[in-house]
Amino acid sequence: MRRVRSFPDATRLPILDTITRATQNAIARARADAWLPVEYSIELCDTLVDVLGAERAVEFWRDLVYDSWVGGLLEPLTNTLHTPGAAAEDEPLERRNQGVLALAPAAWSISTRDCGEIVVVATDEAGSMRLEARDLPPMVRVSMGIQVLYAGAIKAMLAFSQLSTHVEIVSSGDTLAFALTSKAE
């Protein structure tokens, strides 16, 4: 919400006019270490997609999650991104992908509670991987806003590997998955 409030009026006001006052108040009054009900996240995420459009909402989440990796909640996980003593660009593309994506389950467990799990799944296609969100509550799994949040978070994670990535949302039954095809920038 803090980032939303920093937007210019033309963007900020339609978002704030759409999010219920109850949700805005609950988020504003929560302590930094408090867990909030998922309904608040869904309302915020869905509103961002409705007002900004999916593409701009992905970029919003990419920037926000990236900031979490740089001096934020997720920064401690970045210490495991590269092989000690190796420059990032010297590591094979597949290893860089696997290294950063392997952090996704830990990042998810730090930022959620009782909300399923993230699993990294290897694919047969070179330069491709898949992240699966399993056992999500149904309201989370069907939310377009949450799907966009995931896509933005994945793009933020891969920015640390200096990779350009195409992220495709692939839903199958009870699993929400993201197919990732990457190439070095």
JOURPE-V684447 format. One record per backbone hydrogen bond with DSSP energy under -1.0 kcal/mol. CO is the residue of the C=O (numbers start at 1). NH is the residue of the N-H. Records with the same first field share a line. If there is no record, write none. Layout:
BEGIN
CO=NH ; NH
END
This chain:
BEGIN
1=5
4=7
8=11 ; 12
9=13
11=15
12=16
13=17
15=19
20=24
21=25
22=26
23=27
24=28
25=29
31=34
37=40
38=42
39=43
40=44
41=45
42=46
43=47
44=48
45=49
46=50
47=51
48=52
49=53
53=57
54=58
55=59
56=60
57=61
58=62
59=63
60=64
61=65
62=66
63=67
64=68
65=69
66=70
68=74
72=75
74=77
75=78
77=80
78=81
83=86
87=90
88=91
92=96
93=97
94=98
95=99
96=100
97=101
98=102
100=103
101=104
103=107
104=108
105=109
106=110
107=111
108=112
117=134
119=132
121=130
125=128
127=182
129=180
130=121
131=178
132=119
133=176
134=117
137=140 ; 141
138=142
143=147
144=148
145=149
146=150
147=151
148=152
149=153
150=154
151=155
152=156
153=157
154=158
155=159
157=160
158=161 ; 163
159=162
162=185
164=183
166=181
168=179
170=177
172=175
175=172
176=133
177=170
178=131
179=168
180=129
181=166
183=164
END
